[in-house]
């Protein structure tokens, strides 16, 4: 017989799941700021992360907002999973896989493009560690049936 739900929420595995979900929410959600910053600020941030000088282009400005918005919204879903993991326990493994697939995409293309370690290694690591941790502890959110 399993622990009651209240006791279960205090287990280490459940806490670790929420930690990985919360870190994933921050990782994805941080990009949402790009929706609101000015082009010069965004271009400066990208240059700080290793990009060459970026000339203003309205389409690049639009794509920045589109990608920032999507990443921010993905971060919101991870936040929802962090707050209510038992309610959305069926979705948690899918979001762990999403992180691993994104890590693989970043790894393949980062290597293909010959990117320097910063921020490439950090992005891949965040996805692989976050996704792996979510998958490892996903079952901690599954509510147990009480008879």
MARLUM-84984 format. One line per field, with one value per residue: residue number from 1; x, y, z of N, C-alpha, C, O in turn. Coordinates in nm, 3 decimals, padded with zeros to 5 digits. Layout:
// residues N
i NUM_...
n.east X_...
n.north Y_...
n.up Z_...
ca.east X_...
ca.north Y_...
ca.up Z_...
c.east X_...
c.north Y_...
c.up Z_...
o.east X_...
o.north Y_...
o.up Z_...
This chain:
// residues 147
i 1_2_3_4_5_6_7_8_9_10_11_12_13_14_15_16_17_18_19_20_21_22_23_24_25_26_27_28_29_30_31_32_33_34_35_36_37_38_39_40_41_42_43_44_45_46_47_48_49_50_51_52_53_54_55_56_57_58_59_60_61_62_63_64_65_66_67_68_69_70_71_72_73_74_75_76_77_78_79_80_81_82_83_84_85_86_87_88_89_90_91_92_93_94_95_96_97_98_99_100_101_102_103_104_105_106_107_108_109_110_111_112_113_114_115_116_117_118_119_120_121_122_123_124_125_126_127_128_129_130_131_132_133_134_135_136_137_138_139_140_141_142_143_144_145_146_147
n.east 00.085_00.059_00.193_-00.018_-00.156_-00.081_00.147_00.303_00.364_00.568_00.786_01.124_01.164_00.943_00.987_01.229_01.140_00.974_01.170_01.329_01.129_01.071_01.319_01.329_01.113_01.214_01.434_01.319_01.130_01.274_01.345_01.120_01.132_01.235_01.023_00.949_01.170_01.371_01.500_01.777_01.865_01.808_01.971_02.219_02.227_02.232_02.478_02.641_02.621_02.767_02.706_02.766_02.785_02.464_02.266_01.985_01.680_01.355_01.221_01.384_01.348_01.076_01.084_01.238_01.057_00.854_00.980_01.068_00.822_00.701_00.888_00.866_00.598_00.612_00.771_00.581_00.406_00.573_00.593_00.328_00.316_00.499_00.370_00.125_00.176_00.058_-00.200_-00.151_-00.007_00.005_00.104_00.364_00.583_00.592_00.681_00.932_01.050_01.033_01.228_01.459_01.462_01.490_01.742_01.894_01.857_01.984_02.244_02.324_02.310_02.466_02.718_02.745_02.761_02.990_03.000_03.119_03.197_03.045_02.734_02.654_02.716_02.596_02.324_02.261_02.320_02.133_01.896_01.931_01.993_01.774_01.552_01.615_01.608_01.339_01.211_01.318_01.204_00.932_00.722_00.672_00.475_00.240_-00.080_-00.177_-00.410_-00.674_-00.831
n.north -00.119_00.217_00.542_00.789_01.059_01.314_01.256_01.152_01.369_01.487_01.332_01.255_01.195_01.312_01.579_01.617_01.579_01.804_01.999_01.958_02.011_02.278_02.403_02.361_02.516_02.770_02.772_02.757_02.962_03.199_03.298_03.425_03.693_03.817_03.896_04.145_04.321_04.582_04.601_04.663_04.592_04.316_04.232_04.299_04.121_03.877_03.904_03.903_03.640_03.523_03.573_03.726_04.075_04.207_04.329_04.544_04.406_04.393_04.143_03.967_04.082_04.028_03.741_03.701_03.784_03.597_03.346_03.393_03.428_03.173_03.007_03.119_03.057_02.777_02.754_02.842_02.622_02.429_02.544_02.523_02.243_02.213_02.332_02.192_01.895_01.639_01.663_01.690_01.463_01.274_01.416_01.481_01.292_01.332_01.595_01.563_01.409_01.595_01.779_01.620_01.561_01.819_01.877_01.694_01.793_02.043_01.956_01.811_02.011_02.214_02.092_02.043_02.302_02.387_02.530_02.737_02.637_02.797_02.948_02.694_02.430_02.458_02.493_02.246_02.075_02.163_02.080_01.799_01.711_01.822_01.705_01.431_01.411_01.475_01.259_01.049_01.086_01.107_00.928_00.979_01.168_01.047_00.990_00.773_00.509_00.480_00.237
n.up 00.000_-00.086_00.009_00.159_-00.037_00.067_00.224_00.028_-00.133_00.001_-00.039_-00.137_-00.411_-00.534_-00.476_-00.613_-00.875_-00.901_-00.877_-01.111_-01.303_-01.238_-01.287_-01.560_-01.636_-01.579_-01.754_-02.015_-01.993_-01.952_-02.201_-02.284_-02.221_-02.441_-02.597_-02.510_-02.491_-02.638_-02.979_-02.990_-02.735_-02.737_-02.953_-02.849_-02.631_-02.769_-02.899_-02.677_-02.614_-02.807_-03.077_-03.399_-03.500_-03.545_-03.790_-03.799_-03.898_-04.008_-04.035_-03.889_-03.640_-03.603_-03.605_-03.376_-03.177_-03.219_-03.166_-02.903_-02.777_-02.811_-02.675_-02.420_-02.362_-02.360_-02.134_-01.949_-01.946_-01.833_-01.583_-01.494_-01.476_-01.272_-01.056_-01.034_-01.041_-00.998_-01.099_-01.371_-01.439_-01.646_-01.860_-01.798_-01.862_-02.141_-02.160_-02.053_-02.252_-02.460_-02.378_-02.399_-02.675_-02.780_-02.673_-02.821_-03.082_-03.053_-02.991_-03.224_-03.425_-03.316_-03.309_-03.585_-03.682_-03.564_-03.320_-03.048_-02.705_-02.514_-02.549_-02.604_-02.488_-02.238_-02.302_-02.426_-02.211_-02.017_-02.136_-02.164_-01.900_-01.762_-01.899_-01.866_-01.585_-01.536_-01.665_-01.515_-01.262_-01.308_-01.242_-00.978_-00.960_-01.025_-00.920_-00.657_-00.652_-00.425_-00.236
ca.east 00.000_00.141_00.174_-00.128_-00.110_-00.014_00.281_00.373_00.412_00.688_00.896_01.237_01.145_00.845_01.057_01.325_01.062_00.935_01.293_01.360_01.024_01.089_01.437_01.290_01.027_01.303_01.516_01.238_01.059_01.363_01.345_00.999_01.165_01.263_00.901_00.929_01.288_01.397_01.590_01.918_01.892_01.809_02.090_02.333_02.228_02.276_02.622_02.703_02.619_02.856_02.666_02.833_02.702_02.339_02.203_01.840_01.598_01.221_01.184_01.455_01.279_00.953_01.118_01.280_00.936_00.783_01.053_01.063_00.687_00.682_00.969_00.805_00.476_00.656_00.809_00.457_00.356_00.657_00.554_00.202_00.350_00.569_00.272_00.023_00.228_-00.033_-00.312_-00.106_00.097_00.015_00.179_00.502_00.683_00.600_00.764_01.069_01.096_01.052_01.359_01.564_01.464_01.550_01.885_01.953_01.858_02.090_02.374_02.354_02.335_02.580_02.839_02.750_02.799_03.118_02.982_03.205_03.129_02.947_02.645_02.612_02.721_02.497_02.190_02.246_02.318_02.006_01.793_01.955_01.980_01.635_01.465_01.647_01.556_01.193_01.173_01.359_01.117_00.794_00.624_00.644_00.357_00.120_-00.158_-00.208_-00.551_-00.704_-00.950
ca.north 00.000_00.337_00.651_00.881_01.167_01.421_01.210_01.130_01.497_01.526_01.240_01.312_01.180_01.412_01.708_01.624_01.600_01.946_02.076_01.950_02.083_02.420_02.448_02.364_02.634_02.886_02.763_02.795_03.087_03.316_03.350_03.506_03.835_03.868_03.955_04.280_04.407_04.649_04.529_04.685_04.510_04.176_04.210_04.303_03.995_03.771_03.922_03.858_03.494_03.474_03.607_03.839_04.194_04.180_04.448_04.538_04.359_04.374_04.002_03.910_04.134_03.949_03.605_03.707_03.790_03.471_03.241_03.427_03.401_03.028_02.954_03.165_02.979_02.643_02.771_02.848_02.485_02.363_02.602_02.458_02.107_02.226_02.367_02.086_01.775_01.524_01.690_01.673_01.360_01.205_01.500_01.501_01.222_01.396_01.713_01.514_01.371_01.720_01.834_01.535_01.581_01.951_01.862_01.625_01.890_02.141_01.889_01.781_02.132_02.284_02.026_02.066_02.442_02.413_02.638_02.732_02.577_02.885_02.882_02.567_02.319_02.483_02.467_02.101_02.016_02.195_01.995_01.657_01.690_01.850_01.600_01.306_01.418_01.468_01.120_00.963_01.103_01.132_00.843_01.033_01.253_00.968_00.967_00.633_00.480_00.434_00.150
ca.up 00.000_-00.100_00.102_00.124_-00.126_00.141_00.259_-00.098_-00.183_00.073_-00.066_-00.210_-00.556_-00.576_-00.469_-00.723_-00.997_-00.906_-00.900_-01.254_-01.376_-01.212_-01.361_-01.701_-01.652_-01.585_-01.875_-02.131_-01.968_-01.959_-02.338_-02.301_-02.209_-02.575_-02.654_-02.461_-02.496_-02.766_-03.069_-02.952_-02.616_-02.780_-03.034_-02.756_-02.557_-02.860_-02.918_-02.552_-02.615_-02.911_-03.214_-03.464_-03.504_-03.616_-03.846_-03.782_-04.009_-03.951_-04.028_-03.774_-03.522_-03.594_-03.565_-03.237_-03.093_-03.236_-03.093_-02.761_-02.730_-02.803_-02.565_-02.295_-02.338_-02.319_-01.994_-01.869_-01.929_-01.732_-01.454_-01.457_-01.432_-01.143_-00.952_-01.023_-01.108_-00.992_-01.189_-01.510_-01.436_-01.775_-01.955_-01.753_-01.945_-02.274_-02.147_-02.036_-02.386_-02.535_-02.341_-02.456_-02.821_-02.804_-02.647_-02.936_-03.193_-03.026_-02.999_-03.364_-03.503_-03.257_-03.361_-03.730_-03.705_-03.498_-03.223_-02.930_-02.589_-02.451_-02.452_-02.664_-02.392_-02.134_-02.356_-02.441_-02.077_-01.954_-02.196_-02.136_-01.756_-01.726_-01.953_-01.800_-01.448_-01.542_-01.696_-01.404_-01.145_-01.352_-01.173_-00.844_-00.967_-01.056_-00.796_-00.630_-00.630_-00.290_-00.238
c.east 00.089_00.113_00.050_-00.071_-00.034_00.128_00.366_00.434_00.541_00.806_01.005_01.220_01.048_00.909_01.157_01.254_01.025_01.056_01.328_01.256_01.042_01.209_01.408_01.200_01.113_01.384_01.439_01.178_01.144_01.362_01.224_01.025_01.191_01.141_00.895_01.049_01.302_01.497_01.735_01.956_01.901_01.934_02.215_02.342_02.277_02.426_02.698_02.709_02.697_02.819_02.752_02.738_02.580_02.278_02.052_01.773_01.459_01.180_01.257_01.391_01.151_00.982_01.166_01.159_00.860_00.849_01.049_00.926_00.662_00.761_00.911_00.679_00.509_00.699_00.689_00.401_00.441_00.624_00.424_00.228_00.420_00.469_00.172_00.068_00.132_-00.151_-00.276_00.000_00.113_00.098_00.328_00.604_00.699_00.690_00.909_01.128_01.120_01.188_01.472_01.575_01.527_01.700_01.958_01.962_01.972_02.229_02.415_02.391_02.448_02.712_02.855_02.801_02.933_03.110_03.081_03.126_03.023_02.863_02.599_02.608_02.615_02.355_02.164_02.235_02.186_01.895_01.810_01.936_01.834_01.540_01.488_01.592_01.405_01.148_01.205_01.259_00.969_00.690_00.589_00.519_00.229_00.044_-00.187_-00.357_-00.570_-00.833_-01.016
c.north 00.124_00.440_00.732_00.997_01.276_01.381_01.194_01.258_01.540_01.433_01.308_01.305_01.285_01.551_01.724_01.644_01.747_02.035_02.076_02.022_02.234_02.477_02.454_02.483_02.760_02.889_02.810_02.935_03.212_03.380_03.438_03.655_03.899_03.928_04.104_04.373_04.472_04.570_04.544_04.600_04.363_04.145_04.210_04.174_03.880_03.781_03.878_03.706_03.436_03.507_03.721_03.959_04.168_04.313_04.434_04.497_04.333_04.227_03.932_03.956_04.053_03.807_03.598_03.703_03.657_03.360_03.269_03.397_03.251_02.969_02.995_03.086_02.834_02.647_02.778_02.708_02.408_02.417_02.540_02.316_02.109_02.249_02.254_01.956_01.656_01.543_01.661_01.564_01.287_01.284_01.507_01.422_01.284_01.519_01.678_01.477_01.495_01.780_01.751_01.553_01.717_01.947_01.794_01.717_01.990_02.079_01.866_01.908_02.218_02.226_02.052_02.205_02.478_02.526_02.624_02.680_02.665_02.953_02.744_02.453_02.335_02.454_02.318_02.035_02.042_02.105_01.849_01.628_01.713_01.742_01.466_01.301_01.408_01.325_01.026_00.968_01.123_01.051_00.894_01.120_01.175_00.942_00.817_00.619_00.431_00.354_00.148
c.up 00.000_00.008_00.063_00.042_-00.051_00.178_00.134_-00.152_-00.115_00.046_-00.148_-00.361_-00.609_-00.577_-00.583_-00.857_-01.009_-00.929_-01.049_-01.339_-01.360_-01.285_-01.511_-01.730_-01.663_-01.714_-01.997_-02.112_-01.979_-02.098_-02.364_-02.289_-02.345_-02.644_-02.624_-02.474_-02.634_-02.849_-03.026_-02.831_-02.653_-02.860_-02.947_-02.675_-02.644_-02.886_-02.794_-02.542_-02.733_-03.054_-03.268_-03.457_-03.592_-03.661_-03.831_-03.912_-03.951_-03.940_-03.913_-03.644_-03.498_-03.546_-03.421_-03.145_-03.100_-03.152_-02.943_-02.702_-02.713_-02.687_-02.430_-02.261_-02.300_-02.172_-01.902_-01.845_-01.828_-01.593_-01.404_-01.407_-01.296_-01.030_-00.927_-01.088_-01.105_-01.087_-01.334_-01.524_-01.570_-01.876_-01.921_-01.835_-02.083_-02.268_-02.116_-02.171_-02.471_-02.505_-02.403_-02.607_-02.854_-02.778_-02.762_-03.057_-03.173_-03.040_-03.145_-03.440_-03.446_-03.305_-03.511_-03.763_-03.642_-03.396_-03.106_-02.809_-02.524_-02.556_-02.495_-02.562_-02.283_-02.179_-02.369_-02.304_-02.006_-02.007_-02.157_-01.986_-01.713_-01.773_-01.888_-01.658_-01.443_-01.568_-01.580_-01.288_-01.181_-01.276_-01.034_-00.844_-00.991_-00.926_-00.780_-00.606_-00.488_-00.295_-00.105
o.east 00.183_00.020_00.018_00.048_00.067_00.220_00.486_00.543_00.616_00.914_00.980_01.257_01.069_00.886_01.169_01.303_01.042_01.043_01.354_01.291_01.029_01.203_01.457_01.211_01.086_01.402_01.488_01.176_01.093_01.377_01.225_00.947_01.172_01.156_00.843_01.031_01.249_01.569_01.809_02.065_01.991_01.998_02.305_02.452_02.354_02.494_02.807_02.792_02.695_02.893_02.804_02.624_02.592_02.244_01.997_01.805_01.447_01.112_01.198_01.381_01.122_00.914_01.138_01.156_00.808_00.782_01.029_00.916_00.607_00.708_00.907_00.656_00.440_00.669_00.693_00.352_00.388_00.628_00.411_00.170_00.403_00.483_00.139_00.005_00.127_-00.197_-00.359_00.087_00.223_00.157_00.409_00.704_00.810_00.767_00.999_01.243_01.218_01.257_01.569_01.685_01.607_01.777_02.069_02.064_02.047_02.320_02.527_02.492_02.518_02.805_02.965_02.875_02.984_03.201_03.121_03.003_02.919_02.920_02.514_02.506_02.553_02.276_02.059_02.150_02.131_01.810_01.713_01.870_01.778_01.458_01.393_01.537_01.349_01.058_01.129_01.234_00.889_00.582_00.486_00.461_00.120_00.097_-00.218_-00.421_-00.492_-00.932_-01.117
o.north 00.133_00.425_00.741_01.028_01.326_01.461_01.219_01.257_01.621_01.452_01.406_01.398_01.340_01.631_01.831_01.718_01.808_02.138_02.182_02.088_02.309_02.588_02.543_02.545_02.847_02.994_02.893_03.015_03.319_03.501_03.518_03.736_04.019_04.004_04.181_04.495_04.421_04.485_04.445_04.544_04.293_04.042_04.129_04.123_03.796_03.679_03.822_03.651_03.315_03.471_03.803_03.946_04.112_04.398_04.325_04.546_04.259_04.189_03.847_03.878_04.015_03.756_03.501_03.627_03.611_03.290_03.176_03.346_03.208_02.890_02.915_03.052_02.775_02.556_02.728_02.680_02.331_02.342_02.509_02.274_02.018_02.193_02.224_01.911_01.580_01.446_01.613_01.573_01.244_01.225_01.538_01.480_01.287_01.544_01.755_01.509_01.500_01.827_01.807_01.558_01.727_02.008_01.833_01.719_02.019_02.141_01.899_01.912_02.286_02.299_02.080_02.224_02.588_02.607_02.514_02.678_02.614_03.012_02.683_02.386_02.237_02.398_02.268_01.948_01.952_02.058_01.782_01.531_01.635_01.693_01.393_01.200_01.341_01.274_00.934_00.866_01.153_01.101_00.855_01.144_01.230_00.879_00.747_00.705_00.350_00.399_00.080
o.up 00.079_00.087_-00.055_00.050_-00.101_00.164_00.136_-00.209_-00.169_00.102_-00.218_-00.432_-00.717_-00.668_-00.642_-00.943_-01.115_-00.995_-01.107_-01.437_-01.456_-01.340_-01.581_-01.836_-01.746_-01.776_-02.074_-02.206_-02.012_-02.111_-02.457_-02.341_-02.363_-02.740_-02.704_-02.468_-02.733_-02.798_-03.027_-02.826_-02.607_-02.837_-02.968_-02.652_-02.599_-02.896_-02.805_-02.469_-02.756_-03.146_-03.191_-03.413_-03.701_-03.579_-03.848_-04.020_-03.853_-03.845_-03.846_-03.548_-03.385_-03.456_-03.350_-03.048_-02.999_-03.077_-02.864_-02.590_-02.611_-02.610_-02.337_-02.145_-02.217_-02.094_-01.790_-01.736_-01.748_-01.496_-01.286_-01.308_-01.216_-00.922_-00.813_-01.183_-01.201_-01.147_-01.411_-01.610_-01.603_-01.966_-02.008_-01.876_-02.137_-02.361_-02.150_-02.200_-02.545_-02.596_-02.453_-02.661_-02.946_-02.852_-02.797_-03.126_-03.267_-03.094_-03.185_-03.511_-03.520_-03.338_-03.558_-03.859_-03.663_-03.385_-03.071_-02.812_-02.481_-02.648_-02.430_-02.550_-02.241_-02.104_-02.328_-02.283_-01.943_-01.931_-02.120_-01.950_-01.636_-01.696_-01.857_-01.615_-01.357_-01.501_-01.551_-01.223_-01.093_-01.248_-00.978_-00.737_-00.978_-00.834_-00.876_-00.546_-00.438_-00.353_-00.087
